[in-house]
Amino acid sequence: MALHQKDKIRDNLLDDIYASQDLSVSMPKYKFPEQEQNPRHVYQIVHDELMLDGNSRQNLATFCSTWVEPEVHKLMDECIDKNMIDKDEYPQTAELEGRCVHMLADLWNSPDAKNTLGCSTTGSSEAAMLGGLAMKWRWRDKMKAAGKPTDKPNLICGPVQICWHKFAKYWDVELREVPMEDDRLILNADEVLKRCDENTIGVVPTLGVTFTCQYEPVKEIADALDALQEKTGLNIPMHIDGASGGFIAPFNEPDLAWDFRIERVKSINASGHKFGLAPLGVGWVVWRDKEDLPDDLIFWVNYLGDNIPTFALNFSRPGGQIIAQYYNFLRLGKEGYRKIHEACYSTAAYIADEIEKLGPFEIIYNGRGGIPALCWSLKKDTNPGYTLYDLADKLRSRGWQVPAYSMPANRTDLVIQRILVRHGVSKDLGDLLINDIRRCLDYFKDNPVNKALSEKDAGGYKH
């Protein structure tokens, strides 16, 4: 090309992106654009905005996976166009979903793991609602057969995640949520028995309570319900919210009785994108036996190329997370999951011990006897001039998200901070956090937020 002809193609040259006209003015943010734009420019705009998000690896508030292997990234790319609901078009994706269900049934000790029912969901919240619906339907059928009214169902649980409050409101079920009292911060058998009656559709213990990360005593509650049935004839089923613990206990506490080894446990939900180590959004629900999922909750759809059964709140959804979950099952096996979670437990216990040494904190849960996590409060009868909310806010200046929050009824006076130790939260990362907490405490020592905080405003020192 002659040198003098270059001016004719200058407009097609790839200039530095920030010298482009597209980026010299603001693009519309709340009004639909009139013109199309260069994809390279639009990508850079969106990319730059996302820099304002927090660093997910420093988000110690979330239960969800924030690190996956490169092979998972590749599989997610390859599956971006796969619709999980279209089982006729993507039969092998559907096959892998089914394999995951049976693997989980086996992992959770179903008496008939090859033939039981279950499905993937967008997360453990949807899975929990499906388990709750099945309990309500079974209870309603039983009451109708006995000629009794079905207008006042209730569900018994401890301090639960918001999904159970949604379930109760959406499907008109009275939620008998056992409040915390004094040092009892989880559900126990005595509190369950106080609330049982013939309208109880089920009891939901949680394997990894959201607020304190402890396991609720599933076997103890089941034994109490066995005794209640023997005494009164009331046969009340159990659903286990294993959102976190369902992917931990089988590997790290295999002798703990919480799953389908207990006959009263009829269904289990778990979150694949938490300690199942899959990318966000996949959950699972599995029933003990086929009979535990009422047939009239299953819909058959024939307009996708075949007559396909479906039981879920969502319809179209991506298939990549299911494929990634299956990859993890094959890649890690019981040995791999155990090693990863053991490393998380070790880091959680280490951080808890180091935080306790700092002085002003009382450890409530130290990473032992529940999921890999820890939580603490300020020591009672102290007033260091800052609250846990202040500490959480100060830690954000270094990128750490360590939430402070008040407990539910009847311990709203107690404010705690919590750390989830997930895959990728190493001991070195823990040391960085502890050093930053020390810096915060030194800062508050020299710059107290309020020297005369009331006990109420100080974040619940008395507990």
MORA-V234633 format. One record per residue. D_CENTER is the distance of its C-alpha to the mean C-alpha in Angstrom with 1 decimal. Layout:
BEGIN
d_center-><D_CENTER/D_CENTER>
END
This chain:
BEGIN
d_center-><60.8/63.4/62.3/63.4/61.1/57.8/57.9/57.5/54.1/52.8/50.5/48.6/48.0/44.5/45.0/42.6/39.6/40.0/43.6/42.9/43.9/40.4/38.9/41.8/40.7/37.4/35.9/35.0/31.5/31.5/34.4/34.4/36.6/40.0/40.5/38.7/38.0/38.2/34.8/35.2/35.6/32.7/30.4/31.6/31.1/27.4/26.9/28.5/26.5/23.2/24.7/24.0/20.3/18.8/18.5/15.0/16.0/16.9/13.8/12.9/10.8/7.8/5.2/6.1/9.4/12.4/15.2/16.5/20.0/22.8/23.1/19.7/20.9/24.0/22.5/20.4/23.7/25.5/23.2/22.9/25.3/24.0/23.0/20.9/22.7/26.1/26.5/30.3/30.3/27.6/28.3/27.2/23.7/23.7/25.1/22.4/19.7/21.9/22.2/18.5/18.5/21.4/20.2/17.1/19.6/21.8/19.2/18.3/22.1/22.9/26.6/27.1/24.5/26.8/27.1/24.1/22.1/18.5/17.0/14.5/12.6/11.1/7.5/6.4/7.9/11.0/11.1/11.1/13.8/15.8/15.9/17.0/19.6/21.0/21.5/23.2/25.4/26.5/27.4/29.2/31.2/32.1/33.3/35.3/37.0/38.0/39.3/37.0/35.3/31.8/31.2/29.4/26.3/24.0/20.8/20.3/17.2/16.6/14.8/11.8/9.0/10.9/10.4/12.9/15.2/15.2/16.0/18.8/20.3/20.2/21.7/23.9/22.7/23.4/20.4/21.9/19.3/20.9/21.4/21.4/24.9/26.5/24.8/22.9/19.3/17.8/19.0/22.2/24.7/27.3/25.3/24.1/27.8/28.9/27.1/27.7/30.2/31.2/28.9/25.7/23.8/21.5/19.7/15.9/15.2/11.8/11.4/9.8/10.4/8.5/12.0/13.6/11.3/14.1/14.5/16.3/19.6/19.2/22.7/24.4/23.1/24.1/27.5/28.1/27.5/29.9/32.4/32.0/32.6/35.7/37.0/36.3/35.4/32.0/29.7/26.1/23.3/19.9/16.5/13.9/10.3/9.3/5.6/6.2/10.0/10.9/11.1/12.7/15.2/17.2/18.1/18.6/19.7/21.2/23.5/21.0/21.6/18.4/18.4/21.1/23.7/23.7/25.6/24.2/20.6/20.8/17.3/13.9/10.6/8.1/5.8/8.5/7.3/5.5/8.4/10.1/11.2/11.7/11.9/9.9/9.9/10.0/8.9/11.5/13.5/16.6/19.5/21.9/25.0/26.0/27.5/24.3/23.4/26.2/28.2/28.5/24.8/25.4/27.0/29.4/29.8/33.0/33.2/31.3/34.0/33.4/32.5/28.7/26.6/23.3/20.9/18.0/17.6/17.9/20.9/21.3/18.4/18.5/19.1/18.5/14.9/16.2/19.1/17.1/15.1/18.6/20.0/17.6/18.6/22.2/22.1/20.5/21.2/20.7/22.7/20.7/17.2/19.0/20.7/17.7/15.7/19.1/19.6/16.3/17.5/20.9/19.8/17.7/20.8/23.1/21.5/21.5/25.2/26.2/24.8/26.5/29.7/29.7/31.1/29.7/26.3/25.5/22.6/20.7/18.4/19.6/17.1/19.1/18.3/14.5/11.8/13.2/13.1/15.8/16.8/20.3/22.7/26.2/28.8/30.6/34.0/33.5/33.7/33.4/33.8/30.2/26.9/23.4/22.9/25.8/24.5/21.2/23.3/25.7/23.2/22.2/25.7/25.0/21.7/19.3/16.5/16.3/15.5/17.9/17.3/19.1/18.1/18.3/21.5/23.8/22.9/22.6/25.3/22.9/21.2/19.0/17.4/14.4/13.7/10.9/13.0/11.6/13.9/16.5/16.7/20.1/22.6/24.7/21.9/21.5/25.3/25.2/22.8/24.9/28.0/26.7/25.9/29.5/30.8/29.1/30.7/34.0/33.7/33.1/36.0/38.3/36.8/35.5/33.6/35.5/37.9/38.0/34.6/34.5/32.1/30.2/29.9/29.3/25.8/26.4/28.6/29.8/27.4>
END
